[in-house]
Amino acid sequence: MNPEPTLPTVLVLHGPAGVGKLTVAREVAARSGWPLFHNHLTVDLLLSLFPFGSPDFVRHREEIWLRLMPEVVRDGRSLVFTFTPERTVDPGFPPRLEASIQEAGGQVEWVTVTCDREVQLQRVESADRKAHGKLDSRAFYLELERNGAFAFPPLPSEITVDTTTLSATENAILLLRQLGQAI
């Protein structure tokens, strides 16, 4: 296990479906000892109660995110969070997250996760995504994209990891090194 950063850090891995956010996040969590709070934990919980994108779904999703992550930081711990920017997320969420984490005594590191477009579209249809109830249809993904479902203002990332050719382990090691973490 690696030592905590100087300030507790919320490491936000963000990018579109199928680029490998959760795969890289699992490796980062395993190597750092930080808890992993991935997007689908909240989404799956709320989908059991509300339709995706409904006002109640959107409100509760953000409440959960903004309530739980600062609590971890107040405990002096870092965590890994995966996030898919899309139109049901209020564009004001990223600055609210940063403010809540700073108020709790921590910092946010935004990491863009990307890969080659064709690789991403192939991954969207992977058996693993189907098994975990994620968006798993290339045609549906492209339809959502055409309809602006993934429109979101740019996020303030200073770090990018590309999963096209590097493994999740290689990307996790590179990412932790960029954050100054001993591997």
Backbone as JSON Lines, residues from 0, in Angstrom:
{"i":0,"aa":"M","n":[0.84,-1.17,0.0],"ca":[0.0,0.0,0.0],"c":[0.89,1.23,0.0]}
{"i":1,"aa":"N","n":[0.46,2.24,-0.74],"ca":[1.23,3.47,-0.86],"c":[0.79,4.49,0.17]}
{"i":2,"aa":"P","n":[1.67,5.42,0.53],"ca":[1.28,6.45,1.48],"c":[0.25,7.38,0.85]}
{"i":3,"aa":"E","n":[-0.54,8.01,1.71],"ca":[-1.52,8.99,1.24],"c":[-0.79,10.2,0.67]}
{"i":4,"aa":"P","n":[-1.39,10.87,-0.31],"ca":[-0.83,12.15,-0.78],"c":[-0.84,13.15,0.38]}
{"i":5,"aa":"T","n":[-0.16,14.28,0.21],"ca":[-0.13,15.31,1.24],"c":[-1.54,15.69,1.67]}
{"i":6,"aa":"L","n":[-2.4,15.94,0.72],"ca":[-3.82,16.18,0.99],"c":[-4.6,14.97,0.52]}
{"i":7,"aa":"P","n":[-5.66,14.59,1.24],"ca":[-6.51,13.52,0.69],"c":[-7.0,13.93,-0.69]}
{"i":8,"aa":"T","n":[-7.0,12.98,-1.59],"ca":[-7.29,13.26,-2.99],"c":[-8.49,12.45,-3.47]}
{"i":9,"aa":"V","n":[-9.39,13.12,-4.18],"ca":[-10.43,12.43,-4.92],"c":[-9.92,12.38,-6.36]}
{"i":10,"aa":"L","n":[-9.54,11.2,-6.78],"ca":[-9.03,10.99,-8.13],"c":[-10.22,10.65,-9.02]}
{"i":11,"aa":"V","n":[-10.59,11.58,-9.9],"ca":[-11.76,11.42,-10.75],"c":[-11.32,10.97,-12.13]}
{"i":12,"aa":"L","n":[-11.61,9.71,-12.46],"ca":[-11.34,9.19,-13.8],"c":[-12.61,9.37,-14.61]}
{"i":13,"aa":"H","n":[-12.53,10.16,-15.66],"ca":[-13.73,10.47,-16.44],"c":[-13.47,10.25,-17.93]}
{"i":14,"aa":"G","n":[-14.54,9.95,-18.62],"ca":[-14.49,9.73,-20.06],"c":[-15.75,9.0,-20.5]}
{"i":15,"aa":"P","n":[-15.9,8.79,-21.78],"ca":[-17.1,8.14,-22.28],"c":[-17.14,6.64,-21.95]}
{"i":16,"aa":"A","n":[-18.29,6.05,-22.17],"ca":[-18.48,4.62,-21.96],"c":[-17.49,3.83,-22.8]}
{"i":17,"aa":"G","n":[-16.95,2.78,-22.21],"ca":[-16.11,1.84,-22.94],"c":[-14.64,2.19,-23.05]}
{"i":18,"aa":"V","n":[-14.19,3.29,-22.46],"ca":[-12.78,3.65,-22.6],"c":[-11.89,2.97,-21.55]}
{"i":19,"aa":"G","n":[-12.49,2.4,-20.51],"ca":[-11.71,1.67,-19.52],"c":[-11.54,2.36,-18.18]}
{"i":20,"aa":"K","n":[-12.44,3.29,-17.86],"ca":[-12.34,4.02,-16.59],"c":[-12.32,3.07,-15.4]}
{"i":21,"aa":"L","n":[-13.31,2.19,-15.32],"ca":[-13.42,1.29,-14.17],"c":[-12.27,0.3,-14.12]}
{"i":22,"aa":"T","n":[-11.82,-0.18,-15.26],"ca":[-10.71,-1.12,-15.3],"c":[-9.44,-0.48,-14.75]}
{"i":23,"aa":"V","n":[-9.15,0.74,-15.18],"ca":[-7.98,1.46,-14.67],"c":[-8.2,1.81,-13.2]}
{"i":24,"aa":"A","n":[-9.39,2.25,-12.85],"ca":[-9.68,2.63,-11.46],"c":[-9.47,1.46,-10.51]}
{"i":25,"aa":"R","n":[-9.88,0.27,-10.92],"ca":[-9.66,-0.91,-10.07],"c":[-8.18,-1.13,-9.81]}
{"i":26,"aa":"E","n":[-7.36,-0.95,-10.82],"ca":[-5.91,-1.12,-10.66],"c":[-5.33,-0.03,-9.77]}
{"i":27,"aa":"V","n":[-5.78,1.2,-9.96],"ca":[-5.3,2.3,-9.12],"c":[-5.67,2.01,-7.66]}
{"i":28,"aa":"A","n":[-6.9,1.59,-7.42],"ca":[-7.36,1.29,-6.06],"c":[-6.55,0.14,-5.46]}
{"i":29,"aa":"A","n":[-6.31,-0.89,-6.24],"ca":[-5.55,-2.04,-5.74],"c":[-4.12,-1.65,-5.39]}
{"i":30,"aa":"R","n":[-3.51,-0.78,-6.18],"ca":[-2.12,-0.4,-5.96],"c":[-1.97,0.68,-4.89]}
{"i":31,"aa":"S","n":[-2.99,1.49,-4.7],"ca":[-2.88,2.61,-3.75],"c":[-3.51,2.28,-2.39]}
{"i":32,"aa":"G","n":[-4.44,1.33,-2.39],"ca":[-5.18,1.05,-1.16],"c":[-6.35,1.99,-0.95]}
{"i":33,"aa":"W","n":[-6.6,2.89,-1.92],"ca":[-7.71,3.83,-1.81],"c":[-9.01,3.12,-2.16]}
{"i":34,"aa":"P","n":[-10.11,3.48,-1.51],"ca":[-11.39,2.9,-1.9],"c":[-11.81,3.35,-3.29]}
{"i":35,"aa":"L","n":[-12.57,2.5,-3.95],"ca":[-13.08,2.78,-5.3],"c":[-14.58,3.04,-5.2]}
{"i":36,"aa":"F","n":[-14.98,4.23,-5.61],"ca":[-16.39,4.62,-5.64],"c":[-16.74,4.84,-7.1]}
{"i":37,"aa":"H","n":[-17.17,3.76,-7.77],"ca":[-17.42,3.91,-9.21],"c":[-18.86,4.31,-9.48]}
{"i":38,"aa":"N","n":[-19.03,4.99,-10.59],"ca":[-20.28,5.59,-11.0],"c":[-21.47,4.64,-10.88]}
{"i":39,"aa":"H","n":[-21.29,3.38,-11.25],"ca":[-22.43,2.47,-11.27],"c":[-22.92,2.04,-9.9]}
{"i":40,"aa":"L","n":[-22.13,2.25,-8.87],"ca":[-22.65,1.96,-7.53],"c":[-23.85,2.85,-7.25]}
{"i":41,"aa":"T","n":[-23.72,4.13,-7.56],"ca":[-24.81,5.08,-7.35],"c":[-25.9,4.9,-8.4]}
{"i":42,"aa":"V","n":[-25.51,4.78,-9.67],"ca":[-26.49,4.64,-10.75],"c":[-27.36,3.4,-10.54]}
{"i":43,"aa":"D","n":[-26.75,2.27,-10.23],"ca":[-27.53,1.04,-10.05],"c":[-28.48,1.14,-8.86]}
{"i":44,"aa":"L","n":[-28.02,1.74,-7.77],"ca":[-28.88,1.95,-6.62],"c":[-30.1,2.76,-7.01]}
{"i":45,"aa":"L","n":[-29.87,3.89,-7.67],"ca":[-30.97,4.79,-8.0],"c":[-31.88,4.24,-9.09]}
{"i":46,"aa":"L","n":[-31.33,3.45,-10.02],"ca":[-32.17,2.84,-11.05],"c":[-33.18,1.86,-10.46]}
{"i":47,"aa":"S","n":[-32.9,1.35,-9.28],"ca":[-33.86,0.45,-8.64],"c":[-35.07,1.23,-8.11]}
{"i":48,"aa":"L","n":[-34.95,2.56,-8.08],"ca":[-36.02,3.39,-7.53],"c":[-36.61,4.41,-8.5]}
{"i":49,"aa":"F","n":[-35.77,4.91,-9.41],"ca":[-36.19,6.01,-10.28],"c":[-35.72,5.77,-11.71]}
{"i":50,"aa":"P","n":[-36.43,6.28,-12.71],"ca":[-35.95,6.19,-14.1],"c":[-34.69,7.03,-14.29]}
{"i":51,"aa":"F","n":[-33.78,6.53,-15.13],"ca":[-32.54,7.26,-15.41],"c":[-32.88,8.64,-15.94]}
{"i":52,"aa":"G","n":[-32.23,9.64,-15.37],"ca":[-32.39,11.01,-15.84],"c":[-33.59,11.74,-15.28]}
{"i":53,"aa":"S","n":[-34.45,11.05,-14.53],"ca":[-35.6,11.72,-13.93],"c":[-35.11,12.72,-12.9]}
{"i":54,"aa":"P","n":[-35.92,13.73,-12.58],"ca":[-35.48,14.72,-11.59],"c":[-35.04,14.09,-10.25]}
{"i":55,"aa":"D","n":[-35.78,13.09,-9.76],"ca":[-35.39,12.45,-8.51],"c":[-34.06,11.7,-8.66]}
{"i":56,"aa":"F","n":[-33.88,11.01,-9.78],"ca":[-32.62,10.3,-10.03],"c":[-31.45,11.28,-10.02]}
{"i":57,"aa":"V","n":[-31.58,12.36,-10.77],"ca":[-30.5,13.34,-10.9],"c":[-30.18,13.99,-9.56]}
{"i":58,"aa":"R","n":[-31.22,14.38,-8.83],"ca":[-31.02,15.04,-7.54],"c":[-30.34,14.11,-6.54]}
{"i":59,"aa":"H","n":[-30.84,12.89,-6.43],"ca":[-30.26,11.95,-5.46],"c":[-28.85,11.51,-5.84]}
{"i":60,"aa":"R","n":[-28.59,11.36,-7.13],"ca":[-27.24,10.98,-7.57],"c":[-26.22,12.01,-7.1]}
{"i":61,"aa":"E","n":[-26.51,13.28,-7.37],"ca":[-25.57,14.31,-6.96],"c":[-25.47,14.41,-5.44]}
{"i":62,"aa":"E","n":[-26.6,14.27,-4.74],"ca":[-26.57,14.3,-3.27],"c":[-25.67,13.2,-2.72]}
{"i":63,"aa":"I","n":[-25.78,12.01,-3.27],"ca":[-24.94,10.89,-2.82],"c":[-23.47,11.2,-3.07]}
{"i":64,"aa":"W","n":[-23.16,11.64,-4.29],"ca":[-21.77,11.96,-4.63],"c":[-21.21,13.02,-3.69]}
{"i":65,"aa":"L","n":[-21.96,14.12,-3.52],"ca":[-21.46,15.25,-2.74],"c":[-21.53,15.02,-1.23]}
{"i":66,"aa":"R","n":[-22.28,14.04,-0.81],"ca":[-22.33,13.73,0.63],"c":[-21.21,12.76,1.02]}
{"i":67,"aa":"L","n":[-21.0,11.72,0.2],"ca":[-20.09,10.65,0.59],"c":[-18.62,10.97,0.37]}
{"i":68,"aa":"M","n":[-18.27,11.53,-0.78],"ca":[-16.85,11.77,-1.05],"c":[-16.2,12.72,-0.05]}
{"i":69,"aa":"P","n":[-16.84,13.86,0.31],"ca":[-16.22,14.7,1.33],"c":[-16.07,14.0,2.69]}
{"i":70,"aa":"E","n":[-16.97,13.09,3.01],"ca":[-16.86,12.34,4.27],"c":[-15.57,11.51,4.3]}
{"i":71,"aa":"V","n":[-15.26,10.87,3.19],"ca":[-14.03,10.09,3.11],"c":[-12.82,11.01,3.29]}
{"i":72,"aa":"V","n":[-12.86,12.15,2.63],"ca":[-11.75,13.11,2.72],"c":[-11.62,13.64,4.15]}
{"i":73,"aa":"R","n":[-12.75,13.93,4.8],"ca":[-12.69,14.39,6.2],"c":[-12.03,13.36,7.1]}
{"i":74,"aa":"D","n":[-12.15,12.09,6.73],"ca":[-11.48,11.02,7.48],"c":[-9.99,10.94,7.15]}
{"i":75,"aa":"G","n":[-9.51,11.83,6.26],"ca":[-8.1,11.86,5.91],"c":[-7.7,10.84,4.86]}
{"i":76,"aa":"R","n":[-8.7,10.32,4.13],"ca":[-8.41,9.29,3.14],"c":[-8.67,9.8,1.73]}
{"i":77,"aa":"S","n":[-7.92,9.23,0.79],"ca":[-8.13,9.49,-0.64],"c":[-9.07,8.43,-1.19]}
{"i":78,"aa":"L","n":[-9.61,8.69,-2.38],"ca":[-10.45,7.7,-3.04],"c":[-10.39,7.88,-4.54]}
{"i":79,"aa":"V","n":[-10.82,6.84,-5.24],"ca":[-10.89,6.84,-6.71],"c":[-12.37,6.87,-7.08]}
{"i":80,"aa":"F","n":[-12.73,7.77,-7.99],"ca":[-14.12,7.93,-8.43],"c":[-14.15,7.89,-9.95]}
{"i":81,"aa":"T","n":[-15.08,7.11,-10.52],"ca":[-15.25,7.12,-11.97],"c":[-16.52,7.89,-12.31]}
{"i":82,"aa":"F","n":[-16.47,8.57,-13.44],"ca":[-17.53,9.5,-13.79],"c":[-17.64,9.59,-15.3]}
{"i":83,"aa":"T","n":[-18.86,9.48,-15.79],"ca":[-19.12,9.65,-17.22],"c":[-19.86,10.97,-17.42]}
{"i":84,"aa":"P","n":[-19.18,11.98,-17.92],"ca":[-19.89,13.25,-18.17],"c":[-20.98,13.05,-19.23]}
{"i":85,"aa":"E","n":[-22.17,13.45,-18.88],"ca":[-23.29,13.33,-19.82],"c":[-24.37,14.34,-19.43]}
{"i":86,"aa":"R","n":[-25.35,14.51,-20.29],"ca":[-26.26,15.66,-20.14],"c":[-27.19,15.6,-18.93]}
{"i":87,"aa":"T","n":[-27.36,14.46,-18.27],"ca":[-28.21,14.47,-17.07],"c":[-27.45,14.95,-15.84]}
{"i":88,"aa":"V","n":[-26.14,15.14,-15.96],"ca":[-25.35,15.69,-14.87],"c":[-25.32,17.2,-15.02]}
{"i":89,"aa":"D","n":[-25.63,17.89,-13.95],"ca":[-25.61,19.35,-13.96],"c":[-24.18,19.81,-14.24]}
{"i":90,"aa":"P","n":[-23.97,20.71,-15.21],"ca":[-22.62,21.2,-15.48],"c":[-21.96,21.86,-14.27]}
{"i":91,"aa":"G","n":[-22.75,22.23,-13.28],"ca":[-22.19,22.8,-12.06],"c":[-21.66,21.77,-11.08]}
{"i":92,"aa":"F","n":[-21.87,20.47,-11.38],"ca":[-21.39,19.43,-10.47],"c":[-19.88,19.46,-10.27]}
{"i":93,"aa":"P","n":[-19.06,19.5,-11.33],"ca":[-17.61,19.49,-11.1],"c":[-17.12,20.59,-10.16]}
{"i":94,"aa":"P","n":[-17.52,21.87,-10.35],"ca":[-17.06,22.86,-9.39],"c":[-17.63,22.66,-7.98]}
{"i":95,"aa":"R","n":[-18.85,22.14,-7.88],"ca":[-19.41,21.85,-6.55],"c":[-18.62,20.72,-5.88]}
{"i":96,"aa":"L","n":[-18.22,19.72,-6.66],"ca":[-17.42,18.64,-6.1],"c":[-16.08,19.2,-5.6]}
{"i":97,"aa":"E","n":[-15.42,19.98,-6.44],"ca":[-14.13,20.56,-6.03],"c":[-14.29,21.37,-4.75]}
{"i":98,"aa":"A","n":[-15.31,22.21,-4.68],"ca":[-15.51,23.05,-3.49],"c":[-15.77,22.2,-2.26]}
{"i":99,"aa":"S","n":[-16.58,21.15,-2.39],"ca":[-16.89,20.31,-1.23],"c":[-15.67,19.54,-0.76]}
{"i":100,"aa":"I","n":[-14.83,19.11,-1.69],"ca":[-13.62,18.37,-1.33],"c":[-12.6,19.32,-0.69]}
{"i":101,"aa":"Q","n":[-12.45,20.5,-1.23],"ca":[-11.53,21.49,-0.65],"c":[-11.99,21.89,0.75]}
{"i":102,"aa":"E","n":[-13.29,22.08,0.91],"ca":[-13.83,22.43,2.22],"c":[-13.58,21.31,3.24]}
{"i":103,"aa":"A","n":[-13.56,20.06,2.76],"ca":[-13.3,18.91,3.63],"c":[-11.8,18.71,3.88]}
{"i":104,"aa":"G","n":[-10.96,19.52,3.24],"ca":[-9.52,19.44,3.46],"c":[-8.76,18.63,2.43]}
{"i":105,"aa":"G","n":[-9.37,18.42,1.28],"ca":[-8.73,17.62,0.24],"c":[-8.59,18.35,-1.07]}
{"i":106,"aa":"Q","n":[-8.27,17.57,-2.09],"ca":[-8.1,18.09,-3.44],"c":[-8.69,17.1,-4.43]}
{"i":107,"aa":"V","n":[-9.0,17.6,-5.62],"ca":[-9.52,16.77,-6.71],"c":[-8.49,16.74,-7.82]}
{"i":108,"aa":"E","n":[-8.2,15.56,-8.32],"ca":[-7.36,15.39,-9.52],"c":[-8.25,14.81,-10.6]}
{"i":109,"aa":"W","n":[-8.42,15.55,-11.69],"ca":[-9.25,15.13,-12.81],"c":[-8.38,14.41,-13.82]}
{"i":110,"aa":"V","n":[-8.77,13.21,-14.2],"ca":[-8.0,12.39,-15.15],"c":[-8.91,12.0,-16.3]}
{"i":111,"aa":"T","n":[-8.54,12.41,-17.5],"ca":[-9.29,12.0,-18.69],"c":[-8.81,10.62,-19.1]}
{"i":112,"aa":"V","n":[-9.77,9.7,-19.27],"ca":[-9.46,8.36,-19.77],"c":[-9.99,8.3,-21.19]}
{"i":113,"aa":"T","n":[-9.12,7.88,-22.1],"ca":[-9.47,7.87,-23.51],"c":[-8.91,6.62,-24.17]}
{"i":114,"aa":"C","n":[-9.38,6.37,-25.36],"ca":[-8.8,5.32,-26.21],"c":[-9.25,5.58,-27.65]}
{"i":115,"aa":"D","n":[-8.67,4.83,-28.56],"ca":[-9.03,4.93,-29.96],"c":[-10.54,4.71,-30.11]}
{"i":116,"aa":"R","n":[-11.17,5.5,-30.95],"ca":[-12.63,5.46,-31.12],"c":[-13.14,4.06,-31.48]}
{"i":117,"aa":"E","n":[-12.49,3.39,-32.42],"ca":[-12.97,2.05,-32.82],"c":[-12.81,1.05,-31.67]}
{"i":118,"aa":"V","n":[-11.72,1.17,-30.92],"ca":[-11.52,0.31,-29.75],"c":[-12.63,0.55,-28.74]}
{"i":119,"aa":"Q","n":[-12.93,1.81,-28.5],"ca":[-14.01,2.16,-27.56],"c":[-15.33,1.52,-27.99]}
{"i":120,"aa":"L","n":[-15.69,1.68,-29.25],"ca":[-16.97,1.15,-29.71],"c":[-17.01,-0.38,-29.64]}
{"i":121,"aa":"Q","n":[-15.87,-1.03,-29.85],"ca":[-15.82,-2.49,-29.68],"c":[-16.01,-2.86,-28.22]}
{"i":122,"aa":"R","n":[-15.37,-2.11,-27.33],"ca":[-15.48,-2.39,-25.9],"c":[-16.89,-2.19,-25.37]}
{"i":123,"aa":"V","n":[-17.61,-1.22,-25.95],"ca":[-18.98,-0.98,-25.5],"c":[-19.8,-2.27,-25.57]}
{"i":124,"aa":"E","n":[-19.51,-3.11,-26.55],"ca":[-20.27,-4.36,-26.72],"c":[-19.63,-5.56,-26.03]}
{"i":125,"aa":"S","n":[-18.72,-5.34,-25.1],"ca":[-18.04,-6.45,-24.44],"c":[-18.97,-7.22,-23.52]}
{"i":126,"aa":"A","n":[-18.65,-8.47,-23.33],"ca":[-19.43,-9.34,-22.45],"c":[-19.41,-8.81,-21.02]}
{"i":127,"aa":"D","n":[-18.29,-8.23,-20.59],"ca":[-18.18,-7.7,-19.23],"c":[-19.19,-6.58,-19.01]}
{"i":128,"aa":"R","n":[-19.34,-5.7,-19.98],"ca":[-20.31,-4.61,-19.84],"c":[-21.73,-5.17,-19.8]}
{"i":129,"aa":"K","n":[-22.01,-6.16,-20.64],"ca":[-23.34,-6.78,-20.64],"c":[-23.63,-7.42,-19.28]}
{"i":130,"aa":"A","n":[-22.64,-8.09,-18.71],"ca":[-22.81,-8.79,-17.44],"c":[-23.04,-7.84,-16.28]}
{"i":131,"aa":"H","n":[-22.59,-6.6,-16.41],"ca":[-22.71,-5.65,-15.31],"c":[-23.77,-4.57,-15.54]}
{"i":132,"aa":"G","n":[-24.64,-4.79,-16.51],"ca":[-25.76,-3.88,-16.72],"c":[-25.38,-2.51,-17.24]}
{"i":133,"aa":"K","n":[-24.25,-2.42,-17.9],"ca":[-23.81,-1.14,-18.45],"c":[-24.32,-0.98,-19.87]}
{"i":134,"aa":"L","n":[-24.21,0.21,-20.39],"ca":[-24.52,0.47,-21.79],"c":[-23.68,-0.48,-22.63]}
{"i":135,"aa":"D","n":[-24.34,-1.36,-23.41],"ca":[-23.6,-2.43,-24.09],"c":[-23.97,-2.6,-25.56]}
{"i":136,"aa":"S","n":[-24.54,-1.58,-26.15],"ca":[-24.91,-1.64,-27.56],"c":[-24.24,-0.49,-28.32]}
{"i":137,"aa":"R","n":[-23.45,-0.88,-29.3],"ca":[-22.78,0.13,-30.14],"c":[-23.82,1.02,-30.82]}
{"i":138,"aa":"A","n":[-24.87,0.41,-31.36],"ca":[-25.9,1.18,-32.07],"c":[-26.59,2.16,-31.12]}
{"i":139,"aa":"F","n":[-26.91,1.7,-29.91],"ca":[-27.58,2.58,-28.95],"c":[-26.63,3.68,-28.49]}
{"i":140,"aa":"Y","n":[-25.37,3.34,-28.27],"ca":[-24.38,4.35,-27.88],"c":[-24.3,5.43,-28.96]}
{"i":141,"aa":"L","n":[-24.19,5.03,-30.22],"ca":[-24.09,6.0,-31.32],"c":[-25.36,6.84,-31.44]}
{"i":142,"aa":"E","n":[-26.51,6.23,-31.19],"ca":[-27.77,6.98,-31.2],"c":[-27.79,8.02,-30.08]}
{"i":143,"aa":"L","n":[-27.4,7.6,-28.89],"ca":[-27.33,8.55,-27.77],"c":[-26.38,9.7,-28.09]}
{"i":144,"aa":"E","n":[-25.24,9.36,-28.66],"ca":[-24.25,10.37,-29.02],"c":[-24.82,11.36,-30.03]}
{"i":145,"aa":"R","n":[-25.49,10.83,-31.07],"ca":[-26.1,11.7,-32.1],"c":[-27.13,12.64,-31.49]}
{"i":146,"aa":"N","n":[-27.82,12.16,-30.46],"ca":[-28.86,12.96,-29.82],"c":[-28.33,13.87,-28.71]}
{"i":147,"aa":"G","n":[-27.02,13.95,-28.57],"ca":[-26.42,14.88,-27.62],"c":[-26.38,14.41,-26.18]}
{"i":148,"aa":"A","n":[-26.59,13.12,-25.95],"ca":[-26.62,12.6,-24.57],"c":[-25.31,12.78,-23.83]}
{"i":149,"aa":"F","n":[-24.21,12.87,-24.55],"ca":[-22.91,12.96,-23.9],"c":[-22.33,14.38,-23.95]}
{"i":150,"aa":"A","n":[-23.18,15.33,-24.31],"ca":[-22.73,16.73,-24.34],"c":[-22.47,17.18,-22.91]}
{"i":151,"aa":"F","n":[-21.28,17.7,-22.67],"ca":[-20.9,18.17,-21.34],"c":[-19.73,19.12,-21.51]}
{"i":152,"aa":"P","n":[-19.69,20.18,-20.74],"ca":[-18.55,21.1,-20.85],"c":[-17.24,20.38,-20.52]}
{"i":153,"aa":"P","n":[-16.14,20.82,-21.11],"ca":[-14.84,20.18,-20.82],"c":[-14.53,20.23,-19.32]}
{"i":154,"aa":"L","n":[-13.89,19.18,-18.86],"ca":[-13.47,19.11,-17.45],"c":[-12.01,19.54,-17.33]}
{"i":155,"aa":"P","n":[-11.61,19.99,-16.14],"ca":[-10.28,20.58,-15.97],"c":[-9.15,19.56,-15.81]}
{"i":156,"aa":"S","n":[-9.07,18.6,-16.69],"ca":[-8.04,17.55,-16.56],"c":[-6.66,18.04,-16.95]}
{"i":157,"aa":"E","n":[-5.7,17.68,-16.13],"ca":[-4.3,17.93,-16.46],"c":[-3.6,16.62,-16.81]}
{"i":158,"aa":"I","n":[-4.26,15.51,-16.53],"ca":[-3.69,14.19,-16.78],"c":[-4.62,13.43,-17.72]}
{"i":159,"aa":"T","n":[-4.02,12.76,-18.7],"ca":[-4.78,11.9,-19.61],"c":[-4.12,10.53,-19.64]}
{"i":160,"aa":"V","n":[-4.94,9.49,-19.57],"ca":[-4.42,8.14,-19.8],"c":[-5.14,7.57,-21.01]}
{"i":161,"aa":"D","n":[-4.38,6.92,-21.85],"ca":[-4.9,6.33,-23.08],"c":[-4.83,4.82,-22.94]}
{"i":162,"aa":"T","n":[-5.98,4.18,-22.99],"ca":[-6.06,2.73,-22.77],"c":[-6.03,1.93,-24.07]}
{"i":163,"aa":"T","n":[-5.75,2.6,-25.18],"ca":[-5.76,1.9,-26.47],"c":[-4.75,0.76,-26.49]}
{"i":164,"aa":"T","n":[-3.53,1.03,-26.07],"ca":[-2.5,0.0,-26.16],"c":[-1.89,-0.38,-24.81]}
{"i":165,"aa":"L","n":[-1.98,0.51,-23.83],"ca":[-1.43,0.19,-22.51],"c":[-2.47,-0.55,-21.68]}
{"i":166,"aa":"S","n":[-2.02,-1.48,-20.88],"ca":[-2.91,-2.22,-20.0],"c":[-3.37,-1.33,-18.85]}
{"i":167,"aa":"A","n":[-4.39,-1.79,-18.14],"ca":[-4.87,-1.06,-16.96],"c":[-3.76,-0.95,-15.93]}
{"i":168,"aa":"T","n":[-2.99,-2.01,-15.76],"ca":[-1.87,-1.98,-14.81],"c":[-0.85,-0.94,-15.21]}
{"i":169,"aa":"E","n":[-0.46,-0.92,-16.47],"ca":[0.52,0.08,-16.93],"c":[-0.01,1.5,-16.75]}
{"i":170,"aa":"N","n":[-1.3,1.71,-17.08],"ca":[-1.89,3.04,-16.91],"c":[-1.98,3.43,-15.44]}
{"i":171,"aa":"A","n":[-2.32,2.49,-14.58],"ca":[-2.41,2.78,-13.14],"c":[-1.04,3.19,-12.6]}
{"i":172,"aa":"I","n":[-0.01,2.46,-12.99],"ca":[1.34,2.79,-12.53],"c":[1.75,4.17,-13.02]}
{"i":173,"aa":"L","n":[1.52,4.45,-14.29],"ca":[1.86,5.78,-14.83],"c":[1.08,6.88,-14.12]}
{"i":174,"aa":"L","n":[-0.19,6.64,-13.9],"ca":[-1.03,7.63,-13.24],"c":[-0.57,7.9,-11.81]}
{"i":175,"aa":"L","n":[-0.33,6.85,-11.05],"ca":[0.12,7.02,-9.67],"c":[1.48,7.72,-9.63]}
{"i":176,"aa":"R","n":[2.36,7.42,-10.57],"ca":[3.64,8.13,-10.62],"c":[3.44,9.62,-10.9]}
{"i":177,"aa":"Q","n":[2.52,9.93,-11.82],"ca":[2.24,11.35,-12.13],"c":[1.7,12.08,-10.9]}
{"i":178,"aa":"L","n":[1.04,11.35,-10.03],"ca":[0.51,11.94,-8.8],"c":[1.54,11.96,-7.68]}
{"i":179,"aa":"G","n":[2.74,11.45,-7.96],"ca":[3.8,11.44,-6.96],"c":[3.69,10.32,-5.96]}
{"i":180,"aa":"Q","n":[2.98,9.27,-6.31],"ca":[2.81,8.12,-5.42],"c":[3.91,7.08,-5.67]}
{"i":181,"aa":"A","n":[4.46,6.55,-4.62],"ca":[5.43,5.45,-4.75],"c":[4.68,4.21,-5.2]}
{"i":182,"aa":"I","n":[5.28,3.48,-6.12],"ca":[4.62,2.27,-6.63],"c":[5.24,1.05,-5.97]}
